[in-house]
Amino acid sequence: MDLRAVSVSTWYTVNGTGLVSLMGLDGQGRPILSLFEPKPYFEATPPPTYEPPLAHLLLLTGPSQTAELTSNNPDFHLGSPPMADPHGIWFGSWNSVWLYTQDGGLRQVATIAAGLFPSPTPPPGFPAKPAVPPSGKPGLPAYMQGTLVMPAGSCV
C-alpha cells in the first residue's frame, strides 16, 4: 500500500503450501521476507532434535521482483530480525554476525568463540541444572548450543 499515491499493488504472491513472514525492512524501506515450508506436528516417532528449516530470505525490490538474500546457505541460521544501515543488512545468528550487501551477497563477518559466554552459576542453595551431555542439549541442533548474537543498532 502506497500511502502517498493512495494505491495498492501486489508485490509478492506465495505459491503452493509455503509460509511467508515479514522479517523487516532494508535501508530503503523495502520488505525482507522469510519463506519456509511448514513441517507437520504429527509424526510417527518424534525426531531426536528440532531442526528448523533453512532460512530462505528474499528482499522485495519491486512488484513481482525479488533478490535472494541467503541462497539457502547451510551455514547461515537466522537468529534475529534483520537490521539495515548504510553498510547493508545485518543478521544475528548463533555465535556469528552476517552481512548482506548487493555487491558481496551474504557473508559471515564476525564469529564469537564457543564457550565465551558460559551459563551463569546458580546462587548457593539453588538447584543446579543437570549437566549438558557432550552431544549438547537434547532437542536442539548443534548450532543452537552457542550464544545468540543480535545486532543492537546501526554501525557507523
Beta strands, then each sheet from edge to edge (+ up, - down):
strand 1: 19-25
strand 2: 31-36
strand 3: 56-62
strand 4: 65-68
strand 5: 83-85
strand 6: 88-93
strand 7: 96-101
strand 8: 105-111
sheet 1: 1+ 2- 3+ 4-
sheet 2: 5+ 6- 7+ 8-
end
